């Protein structure tokens, strides 16, 4: 119960800070809109010319870089003095879980906004929208959990941005391949049961990353 209260308090802090610094949210939103607009121009302004496979790959690439830009700041923007202050007030488990939950909520919001704009501008070849939305939810959680922990590791280095890229993309690639495969099934309108294996694997990866973050972050936080 004490951990839950700490997480709620930290979540309120994150939301309050984001509300005050709207430029962070607006910057990410501008990135999504501008990237989609560039894709729109690149395909000669014709929805019908965009192959469904290309549509799928571009959508997840946009979300991947959106996640990287949004979550990279999770720990790297925290000063050493503020980290010491948090260390005295709350448990490290509460810190990492609150970061993951907040980043997941942010990714879900950005993903659905991006999907609405993307499908409006470039068409919507998705036939099974339920499976596609489940995939977006699992993908947002996976991106957030993975990149939040990597951001924590990178924040301990003087070259945090470079380390974030070096550590992040090799870890994210297997997750990204699964997300693209499930999305392809959703676009083809295949039965949900056909994607059970991929969904189960995706859930397992998310649980493993969450468990590792929960167990290892306290040691990283104390260093």
C-alpha positions as CSV (number, residue, x, y, z in Angstrom):
1,X,0.0,0.0,0.0
2,X,2.9,2.4,0.8
3,X,4.4,1.7,-2.6
4,X,1.1,2.4,-4.3
5,X,0.8,5.7,-2.6
6,X,4.3,6.7,-3.6
7,X,3.6,5.7,-7.2
8,X,0.4,7.8,-7.2
9,X,2.3,10.8,-5.8
10,X,5.1,10.5,-8.3
11,X,2.5,10.2,-11.1
12,X,0.8,13.4,-10.0
13,X,4.2,15.1,-10.0
14,X,5.0,13.9,-13.6
15,X,1.6,15.0,-14.9
16,X,1.9,18.4,-13.1
17,X,5.3,19.0,-14.6
18,X,4.2,18.0,-18.1
19,X,1.2,20.4,-17.8
20,X,3.5,23.3,-16.8
21,X,6.0,22.5,-19.6
22,X,3.6,22.0,-22.5
23,X,6.4,22.5,-25.0
24,X,7.5,18.9,-24.4
25,X,4.1,17.4,-25.3
26,X,3.6,19.9,-28.1
27,X,7.1,19.1,-29.5
28,X,6.4,15.4,-29.7
29,X,3.0,16.1,-31.3
30,X,4.6,18.4,-33.8
31,X,7.1,15.6,-34.6
32,X,4.3,13.2,-35.3
33,X,2.4,15.6,-37.5
34,X,5.4,16.7,-39.5
35,X,6.7,13.2,-40.0
36,X,3.2,12.1,-41.3
37,X,3.1,15.1,-43.6
38,X,6.5,14.3,-45.1
39,X,5.2,10.7,-45.7
40,X,2.1,12.2,-47.3
41,X,4.2,14.3,-49.7
42,X,6.7,11.4,-50.4
43,X,3.9,9.2,-51.8
44,X,2.6,11.8,-54.3
45,X,-0.4,12.7,-52.2
46,X,-2.2,9.5,-53.3
47,X,-3.6,7.2,-50.6
48,X,-3.9,4.4,-53.1
49,X,-0.2,4.4,-53.9
50,X,0.8,3.5,-50.4
51,X,1.3,-0.3,-50.1
52,X,-0.2,-1.8,-46.9
53,X,3.2,-3.3,-46.0
54,X,4.8,0.1,-46.3
55,X,2.0,1.7,-44.4
56,X,2.5,-0.7,-41.5
57,X,6.3,-0.3,-41.4
58,X,6.1,3.5,-41.6
59,X,3.5,3.6,-38.8
60,X,5.7,1.7,-36.3
61,X,8.9,3.5,-37.3
62,X,7.1,6.8,-36.5
63,X,6.0,5.4,-33.2
64,X,9.4,4.1,-32.4
65,X,11.1,7.5,-32.9
66,X,8.2,9.2,-31.1
67,X,8.8,6.9,-28.1
68,X,12.5,7.5,-28.2
69,X,12.1,11.3,-28.2
70,X,9.4,11.2,-25.5
71,X,11.0,8.7,-23.1
72,X,14.7,9.6,-23.4
73,X,14.1,12.6,-21.1
74,X,12.7,10.4,-18.3
75,X,15.8,10.3,-16.3
76,X,18.3,12.4,-18.2
77,X,16.5,15.6,-17.4
78,X,16.7,14.9,-13.7
79,X,19.5,16.7,-12.0
80,X,21.8,14.9,-9.6
81,X,20.5,17.0,-6.7
82,X,16.9,16.1,-7.5
83,X,17.7,12.4,-7.7
84,X,19.3,12.6,-4.3
85,X,16.1,14.4,-3.0
86,X,13.9,11.6,-4.4
87,X,16.2,9.0,-3.0
88,X,15.5,10.3,0.5
89,X,11.7,10.5,0.0
90,X,10.6,7.5,-1.9
91,X,11.7,4.0,-2.8
92,X,13.5,3.3,-6.1
93,X,10.8,0.8,-7.0
94,X,8.2,3.5,-6.9
95,X,10.3,5.8,-9.1
96,X,10.8,3.3,-11.9
97,X,7.2,2.0,-11.8
98,X,5.8,5.6,-11.9
99,X,8.1,6.5,-14.8
100,X,7.0,3.4,-16.7
101,X,3.3,4.0,-16.0
102,X,3.5,7.7,-17.0
103,X,5.5,7.0,-20.2
104,X,3.0,4.2,-21.1
105,X,0.1,6.6,-20.7
106,X,1.9,9.2,-22.8
107,X,2.8,6.6,-25.5
108,X,-0.8,5.4,-25.6
109,X,-2.1,9.0,-26.1
110,X,0.5,9.7,-28.8
111,X,0.0,6.4,-30.5
112,X,-3.8,6.9,-30.9
113,X,-3.4,10.5,-31.9
114,X,-0.8,9.4,-34.4
115,X,-3.0,6.6,-35.7
116,X,-6.0,9.0,-36.2
117,X,-3.8,11.5,-38.2
118,X,-1.9,8.8,-40.1
119,X,-5.0,6.9,-41.1
120,X,-6.8,10.1,-42.1
121,X,-3.9,11.3,-44.3
122,X,-2.6,8.0,-45.7
123,X,-5.7,5.8,-45.6
124,X,-6.5,3.0,-43.3
125,X,-6.0,-0.5,-44.6
126,X,-6.5,-2.1,-41.1
127,X,-9.4,-4.7,-41.2
128,X,-9.2,-6.0,-37.6
129,X,-9.1,-2.8,-35.6
130,X,-9.5,-4.6,-32.2
131,X,-6.3,-6.6,-32.8
132,X,-4.6,-3.5,-34.0
133,X,-5.6,-1.5,-30.9
134,X,-4.5,-4.3,-28.6
135,X,-1.2,-4.3,-30.5
136,X,-0.8,-0.5,-30.0
137,X,-1.5,-1.0,-26.2
138,X,1.1,-3.7,-25.9
139,X,3.6,-1.9,-28.0
140,X,3.2,1.3,-26.0
141,X,3.9,-0.6,-22.8
142,X,6.8,-2.4,-24.3
143,X,8.4,0.8,-25.6
144,X,7.9,2.6,-22.3
145,X,9.2,-0.2,-20.1
146,X,12.3,-0.8,-22.2
147,X,13.2,2.8,-22.9
148,X,12.5,4.0,-19.4
149,X,15.1,1.5,-18.0
150,X,17.6,2.3,-20.7
151,X,17.1,6.0,-20.0
152,X,17.9,5.4,-16.4
153,X,21.1,3.6,-17.4
154,X,22.1,6.3,-19.9
155,X,21.5,9.1,-17.3
156,X,24.5,7.7,-15.4
157,X,26.8,8.5,-18.3
158,X,28.1,11.8,-19.5
159,X,27.2,10.7,-23.1
160,X,23.6,9.9,-22.3
161,X,22.1,10.6,-25.7
162,X,24.6,8.4,-27.5
163,X,24.3,5.6,-25.0
164,X,20.5,5.7,-25.2
165,X,20.7,5.1,-29.0
166,X,23.3,2.4,-28.7
167,X,21.5,0.4,-26.0
168,X,18.0,1.1,-27.1
169,X,17.7,0.1,-30.7
170,X,19.2,-3.5,-30.4
171,X,16.7,-4.2,-27.6
172,X,13.7,-2.6,-29.3
173,X,14.2,-4.4,-32.7
174,X,12.8,-7.8,-31.6
175,X,9.8,-6.0,-30.1
176,X,9.3,-4.0,-33.2
177,X,9.4,-7.1,-35.4
178,X,6.6,-8.7,-33.3
179,X,4.5,-5.5,-33.4
180,X,4.8,-5.3,-37.2
181,X,3.9,-9.0,-37.6
182,X,0.7,-8.6,-35.4
183,X,-0.2,-5.4,-37.3
184,X,0.1,-7.3,-40.6
185,X,-2.3,-9.9,-39.3
186,X,-4.7,-7.2,-38.3
187,X,-4.4,-5.5,-41.7
188,X,-5.1,-8.9,-43.5
189,X,-8.2,-9.4,-41.3
190,X,-6.9,-12.8,-40.0
191,X,-8.6,-14.4,-37.0
192,X,-7.5,-13.3,-33.6
193,X,-6.5,-16.8,-32.7
194,X,-3.8,-16.8,-35.4
195,X,-2.0,-14.0,-33.5
196,X,-2.2,-15.7,-30.1
197,X,1.5,-16.9,-30.3
198,X,2.8,-13.4,-31.1
199,X,0.6,-11.7,-28.5
200,X,1.8,-14.2,-25.9
201,X,5.4,-13.6,-26.8
202,X,4.9,-9.8,-26.7
203,X,3.2,-10.1,-23.3
204,X,6.1,-12.3,-22.0
205,X,8.7,-9.7,-23.2
206,X,6.8,-6.9,-21.5
207,X,6.6,-8.9,-18.2
208,X,10.3,-9.8,-18.4
209,X,11.3,-6.1,-19.0
210,X,9.0,-4.9,-16.2
211,X,10.4,-7.5,-13.8
212,X,14.0,-6.7,-14.7
213,X,13.4,-3.0,-14.3
214,X,11.7,-3.5,-10.9
215,X,14.5,-5.8,-9.6
216,X,17.6,-4.0,-11.0
217,X,16.7,-0.4,-10.8
218,X,17.3,-0.1,-7.0
219,X,20.9,-1.1,-7.5
220,X,21.3,1.4,-10.4
221,X,19.6,4.1,-8.3
222,X,22.0,3.7,-5.4
223,X,25.1,3.9,-7.6
